[in-house]
Amino acid sequence: MNPQNAQSYLTLPNVLCVGGSWMLKPELIATKNWPAIENLARQACLLKGA
C-alpha cells in the first residue's frame, strides 16, 4: 500500500480502509522528522473512497 494506489483500493466496495505504513518511513523516524510524518498523515486523511 502506498499513497499512489491507496485511492484505487478505497474505491472498491469491499474495502473499508487501507493501512498507511508509508507515513512512518524508518528514515523519518530515525531523524525525528515529525513535520514530514505529519504532512504524510495529513495527505492520507484526504484520501476518500467513492
C-alpha positions as CSV (number, residue, x, y, z in Angstrom):
1,M,0.0,0.0,0.0
2,N,1.2,3.5,-0.8
3,P,-0.3,6.9,-1.5
4,Q,-0.3,6.3,-5.2
5,N,-2.5,3.2,-5.1
6,A,-4.5,3.7,-1.8
7,Q,-7.2,5.7,-3.6
8,S,-7.9,3.0,-6.1
9,Y,-8.3,0.4,-3.3
10,L,-10.6,2.7,-1.4
11,T,-13.0,2.8,-4.3
12,L,-13.5,-0.9,-4.1
13,P,-16.9,-1.8,-2.4
14,N,-15.3,-4.4,-0.2
15,V,-12.5,-2.2,1.2
16,L,-13.4,-0.1,4.2
17,C,-9.9,1.3,4.9
18,V,-6.3,0.9,4.0
19,G,-3.1,0.8,6.0
20,G,-0.7,3.7,6.0
21,S,2.7,2.4,6.9
22,W,4.1,4.6,4.2
23,M,3.7,7.5,6.6
24,L,6.2,6.0,9.0
25,K,9.3,5.7,7.0
26,P,12.3,4.4,9.1
27,E,14.5,7.3,8.0
28,L,11.9,9.9,9.0
29,I,11.6,8.3,12.5
30,A,15.3,7.9,12.9
31,T,15.9,11.6,12.1
32,K,12.8,12.6,14.1
33,N,11.4,14.4,11.1
34,W,8.0,14.9,12.7
35,P,6.8,17.6,10.3
36,A,7.3,15.3,7.4
37,I,5.4,12.5,9.1
38,E,2.6,14.9,10.0
39,N,2.5,16.1,6.3
40,L,2.2,12.5,5.1
41,A,-0.6,11.8,7.7
42,R,-2.5,14.9,6.6
43,Q,-2.3,13.8,3.0
44,A,-3.6,10.4,4.0
45,C,-6.5,12.0,5.7
46,L,-7.6,13.5,2.3
47,L,-7.9,10.0,0.7
48,K,-11.5,9.0,0.2
49,G,-13.4,6.1,-1.3
50,A,-16.1,6.5,-3.9
